[in-house]
Each structure stands twice: as structure tokens, then as C-alpha cells.
Amino acid sequence: MGKIHQVATTAELPVGAKMVINIGKRSIGLFNVNGAYHALPNLCPHQIGPLCEGNVSGTTDARAETGWKVEWVNEGEIVACPWHGIEYHIPTGRCLPFPEISIRTYKVWAEDDAVFIEL
């Protein structure tokens, strides 16, 4: 078990919100996606950009199941690196254009009105 840090209040991180925090030398992005808390390193592996400072939205997808029709998916679950637009799925850390690449995710939860992270 890692060290637990109180990092925010639930009021500071309502649904749809994000914030970047520093714990020691680590910069970490906290996200509230549909009421679930998530955390990612604020570091895009592409060129070490500040990933979590990017826009959060959804993305487009086209699959055989939909007849390759483009549709908007994962609203509020995608963060795009502000340097080059590479998209990552916040809940899993998976890189969308390069699914073999994933970034670490941290355990985050709320108790009462406090948000905690385990490092």
C-alpha cells in the first residue's frame, strides 16, 4: 500500500471538473468523470507535455458494428495533450491513437467531503 494524501474537497472537484496538483516532485491531474474520481500523471509520454492541462471532451469513433459511421463517444472521458492533441482515456490511461501505450493511473476516492489519492 502506498502513501495516502488528501488532495482536494469534493466541492473543489465537481462532476466534469479537473485540477492539477503537485505532491512532492509529481504533477498529477485529478478528474471527476461522471461522479468517479480519476488521476493521471501530468505528463504526456509523446514529448513530455503537460497532459492534464489539456481539454477534456469526448472523441470520434467508427467501427464495423456501426457500418463505419463516425459517432461521438466517451464524452467527458478523454483528455487531449495541449501540445499535440494526443488523446488519452482518463479512466484507463489508454492512449487512443496508440492503444499499445497506456499511462499510469492512480487510485483516487472520496470520503465524506475529502478526495484522497494513493501514491
N, C-alpha and C positions, 0 to 999 in steps of 0.2 A: 504494500500500500504506500502510495506517495504522500507527499505533504499536502494538506488541505488549506486553502486560502479563501477567505471571504472577499469577494471581488466587486460586488455591487448589491443593490437592492432590487427587488422585483419592480419597483416603481421606476427605477432608472433604466430598466430593460424590458419595456412592454412588448407585446406581440409586434413583430416586424422591425424591431429596433436592433441596432448593433452598436458596439463600442469597442475601442481598442484600449487595452490595459497593459501595464508593464509590471512584471513580477521578477525582481532581480534583473538579469540581463535579457529576459524573454519578453517579447512583444506578442500579445495574444489577442485575437479577435473573439469577442463574445457576441452571440446571436440568439435572438428569440424567434424561432421559426414555428409559427402556428402554436405557440404555447410551450414548445420544447426548447430547452436551452442547449446550445452547442458552442464549442470553442475550437479554433484552429490557430496554428502559428500565423503570425502576420508576416508571412514570408513566402512568396511565390518561387518555387524551385526553378522556374524558367530563367530568370535573371535577377533573382533575389529582390524582387519588387515588393512593396507594402500591400500584399494581397488583400487584407481585411479592410483597407481603406477604400476598396473598390465598391461599385454599385451592386446592390442586391436586387435581384429580379427573378424572372424565370428564363427559359430558353426555348429554342425551337427544336423540334424532333420530327423525323419522318421515318416510318417503319413499314415493313411489309404488311403488318396487320391492319394498317390504315390505308393500304393501297399507295403508300409513299406520299400521302398527303401531308404537307407540313402543318404541324399544330404546335401551339404554345403549351409548354408543360412546366412542372415544378416551380410554379410561381412562389417567390419568396424563399426559395431553397438554393439559389445559385449566387455565388459571388464571383465577380469578374475582376481580375487584376487590373488596376488602373494604368499600368504601364503598357500592356499589350493585349488586354482583353481576354486572356485565357481564363476559361470558366471552370469553377470547382463546385461540386455538390456539397453544401455545408454539412448536412447530417453525416455524410460518409467520408468526406475529404477526397473523393474521387475526382480526377481531372477529366472533364468531359471530352476534349479532343484527343486525349491520350489516356484511355481507360486503364492502361497498364501502370499508370502513375497515380499514386494516392499520397496525400499528405496526412500527417498525424492528426488525430482528433483527441481532445481531452475530455475527461468525464466532468460534466457540469450539472448541477442540480440546485433546486431552491428548497429551502426550509423556512417556513413562516414567511418573512419578507426579505430574506437574505439569499443571495446567489453565491454558490461555492464552486470552486474548481479544485481538482486533484492533479497535482503535477508529480 
